């Protein structure tokens, strides 16, 4: 008795459904983990002569002391906070500062 040939298209859709389900579940777990993380943020102002400098600090609130510091500087007349710490709904891991804080 010969076995019926399996449809390549059918196998493709079965595999795609499994991959899609695993990816969706995995993404949900990542988003849930991201929501659980807490950060400590601080706003400061420095002054160099007549020029005021805005300073924004963000760190993971995990109680660990003496962590290395990453100092981000930009050369524009607008705050770098929007570029360094951009928050986009439904897109975890988008903030440059949060990635380095983690």
N, C-alpha and C positions, 0 to 999 in steps of 0.2 A: 504494500500500500504506500502510495506517495503522500507526503505531507503537503498541505496547501501552502502556497507561497504567501509569505507575510507581506503586507502592503508597506512599502517604505514610508509612505505618507502617514499611515496610521502609527507606525513606530516613532516617527518624528514627532507627532503630536503628543504621544504618550510621554516621551522623554522630555519634551518642552514643558508639559504640565508639571512634571516632577521637579524640574529645574526651577520653574517659576514659583512653585509652592515653597521650595527650600529657600530661595532668594527672598521671598516676601517674609517668611518667618524669621530668617536671619536679620533682615533689615529692621523688623519690628523689635528684635532683641537689642540691636545696637541703639535704636532710638530710645528704648526704655532705659538702657544703661546710661545714655547721655543725659536723660532727664533727671536721673538720680544724682548726678554730680553737682556739687555746690562749689561756687567760686566766691572769693572775697575780692571786691573791687574797691579802689580808692581813687578819688580825684584830688589832684594837687595843682598848685600854681607855683612856678618858679619865676624869677625875674633876673634878666641879664641887662643891666642898664635900664633903658626905657622900655625894653621888650619883655612882655609877659609870655611865659611858656606854659602851656597846658601839659600836665603829666597825668597819665592814666595808668593805673597798676591793676593787674588781674592775676590772681593765683588760685590754685586748687585749695579748697578748704579741707585739708586732710590732716592738719596739725603737725606736719613734718617741718622741722626747722632747718635752716642753713641750706636751702636749695640753691642751685645755680640760678643766675639772673640772665635773662635775655633782654637786652635793651634795644628797642626798635625806634628808629628816628627817621623822619621823612623831611623832605626839603620843600614844603609847599606852605601856602598861607592858610590852608584849612586844616582842621584836626585830622590826624591819621587814625583816630579811633574807628571811624567808619570803614576804613580799609583793613585795619589790623584785627578788628573785633566785629566783623559784619555778621549779623544774625539773620538767617534765612529760614523761614518757617518750612517744616518738613524736609529740611536738608541738614542732618546732623553732620558734625565735623567740618563745618564751613568756616568757623572762626579760626583764624591764624593763631590768635592769642590762646584760645582754649586748647588747641592742639599742642602747643608748646607747654602750656601749664600742665597738661596731662602727662 
